[in-house]
Amino acid sequence: MGVIVAIIVAGGVANQRLPLQEWNTGLLFPLGAALATMVAMLFLTLALGASDGNTTSVIALSAIYPGITAILASMFLDEPFTLAKASGLCLAAGAAFLFTR
């Protein structure tokens, strides 16, 4: 579906029906986020393809992303990494471990 939307947008830009804004650095963050999302979806798809039917372990490991977000937020945004967050991350990692067994 994303490919279809990209083709429609590219066609609209080429025909000048969708005017582009002037290039500014404010567009770097959304473009970087879109690129990171596409790469993440690619790796998830590759992991599911290589899992030999054991999709439970892949999904369990991919479901730990909120914990990674909390760690990155504490590193870069100075958000507190509380005991509750650490405990939740440890429990989620334990659950992912049990799903892979």
KATA-V272527 format. One record per backbone hydrogen bond with DSSP energy under -1.0 kcal/mol. NH is the residue of the N-H (numbers start at 1). CO is the residue of the C=O. If there is no record, write none. Layout:
NH CO
NH CO
This chain:
5 1
6 2
7 3
8 4
9 5
10 6
11 7
12 8
13 9
14 10
15 11
16 13
17 12
18 12
27 24
28 25
31 27
32 28
33 29
34 30
35 31
36 32
37 33
38 34
39 35
40 36
41 37
42 38
43 39
44 40
45 41
46 42
47 43
48 44
49 45
50 46
54 51
55 53
59 55
60 56
61 57
62 58
63 59
64 61
65 62
67 64
68 64
69 65
70 66
71 67
72 68
73 69
74 70
75 71
76 72
77 73
79 73
86 82
87 83
88 84
89 85
90 86
91 87
92 88
93 89
94 90
95 91
96 92
97 93
98 94
99 95
100 96
